[in-house]
Amino acid sequence: NAGVTQTPKFRVLKTGQSMTLLCAQDMNHEYMYWYRQDPGMGLRLIHYSVGEGTTAKGEVPDGYNVSRLKKQNFLLGLESAAPSQTSVYFCASSYSKFSGGYNEQFFGPGTRLTVL
Amino acid sequence: GQQVMQIPQYQHVQEGEDFTTYCNSSTTLSNIQWYKQRPGGHPVFLIQLVKSGEVKKQKRLTFQFGEAKKNSSLHITATQTTDVGTYFCAGGGTSYGKLTFGQGTILTVHP
């Protein structure tokens, strides 16, 4: 199993350009997440999905859109990139909640995005 | 909304010294998870605590969940250079599957 994969690994954009980050998982997980990681800020949730065809906003959703057309894929889009979106983006997935707690999240290797 | 604070932000220790990181939530948590991220890597799940007052051990690592389920700690005994990395706590609330991560503690171990 490849686990969680992310494409691309690195990207440099100019302000105003658009791009899509792709996350794929082969573990048949229901839940998928997009986080951004900035120094001193930890991992902040951008959007998440609890199943195919559903998405929800996280802590920092502004400037991003997502789609989950297939269970195994979760796409993160930046319509008009800004320098404030320079960050490392992590995708994660997990099984759905079970009685008594949550399931662990499996993270992808990350995408390092720089917006000039 | 739910906030999870983690301290300290940085910790430098000599190999063999102990290390502790603390996590505090503004609200009662349903569970808490701990992750480790090696430099240049991605977060990797370590453990989950669910019950009030729960204590779990993994070799030199001891995890505690407070009685009020609003705080947690990770203690490493006799640190090794392989313990280097960032340790995150993540609290679960009422939204299915949604975790709130602390800012992380960056651990440096000097040989």
Chai-1 contact restraints between the chains, C-beta under 6 A:
chainA,res_idxA,chainB,res_idxB,connection_type,confidence,min_distance_angstrom,max_distance_angstrom,comment,restraint_id
A,Y31,B,G97,contact,1.0,0.0,6.0,A-B,restraint_1
A,G42,B,F101,contact,1.0,0.0,6.0,A-B,restraint_2
A,G42,B,G102,contact,1.0,0.0,6.0,A-B,restraint_3
A,G42,B,Q103,contact,1.0,0.0,6.0,A-B,restraint_4
A,G42,B,G104,contact,1.0,0.0,6.0,A-B,restraint_5
A,L43,B,F101,contact,1.0,0.0,6.0,A-B,restraint_6
A,K97,B,Y96,contact,1.0,0.0,6.0,A-B,restraint_7
A,K97,B,G97,contact,1.0,0.0,6.0,A-B,restraint_8
A,G100,B,V50,contact,1.0,0.0,6.0,A-B,restraint_9
A,G101,B,N31,contact,1.0,0.0,6.0,A-B,restraint_10
A,G101,B,Q48,contact,1.0,0.0,6.0,A-B,restraint_11
A,G101,B,V50,contact,1.0,0.0,6.0,A-B,restraint_12
A,Y102,B,N31,contact,1.0,0.0,6.0,A-B,restraint_13
A,Y102,B,G92,contact,1.0,0.0,6.0,A-B,restraint_14
A,E104,B,F45,contact,1.0,0.0,6.0,A-B,restraint_15
A,F107,B,H42,contact,1.0,0.0,6.0,A-B,restraint_16
A,F107,B,P43,contact,1.0,0.0,6.0,A-B,restraint_17
A,P109,B,H42,contact,1.0,0.0,6.0,A-B,restraint_18
A,G110,B,H42,contact,1.0,0.0,6.0,A-B,restraint_19
